């Protein structure tokens, strides 16, 4: 259960850090690059084995880690583009609801046992997410760009599904640190290439506030992946339950923190969503 709790807290920490990056007017792209470099260094220093490239390329998970690393940076760009063109509400909804895909993947591909209680709990979980992020006066959706949040939904869901696959097939007996190191390093390299193409952003990479903000983001980002894999390995719950609990936990924590720290307002639907989140967690864990 501790791994589940830490997975929720570190993932929530990502959203908090992004809030502060915006508050201190830190360029998101450069902070993301520093974040991936920091996260890869975390994996490197935490590994107990000798880290060498010749050893890494022989691992069964080498190819999938490269794929996930590239998808990480692509999904980030989709989030940014979707926010600008399709609106914040549609982008947030697509991002939060993407957990449905790894949930379905776990059930269908690994043939996890389906019970009436689990189905009911998952329906409550999906409802909790929808209600928690509902805004009475949200931004209007530009229908011309509706394909962007749809692409984000499938992109983010695919990333989580691939993480589940890597955990089940290659990481259930160790290797999480090495896997994470390569994955984040690939994402960082892709980000650096982007900065080299956009030379106007490259000089911002070494600003002190970018280094600090990006490093904090990298620490919680690494923790979110590390504890998610640890939860899938050790929690004792089916992975479909783990994904449900982690995502509704993130939403509930984000709403509470938005209310207490950032002064965001809750409507009645949001309050209902938080109550449903706790009900869903109780149903899925008992």
Buried (B, 14 or more C-beta within 10 A) or exposed (E): EEBBBBBBBBBBBBBBBBBBBEEEEBBBBBBBBBBBBBBBBBBBEBBEEEBEEEEBEEBEBBEBBBBBBBBBBBBBBBBBBBBEBBBBBBBBBBBBBBBBBBBBBBBEEEEBEEEEEBEBBBEBBBBBBBBBBBBEEBEEBEEEBBEBBBBBBBBBBBBBBBBBBBBBEBBBEEBBBBBBBBBBBBBBBBBBEBBEEEEEBBEBBEBEBBBBBBBBBBBBBBBBBBBBBBBBBEBEBBBBBBBBBBBBBBBBBBBBBBBEEEEBEBEEBBEBBBBBBBBBBEBBBE
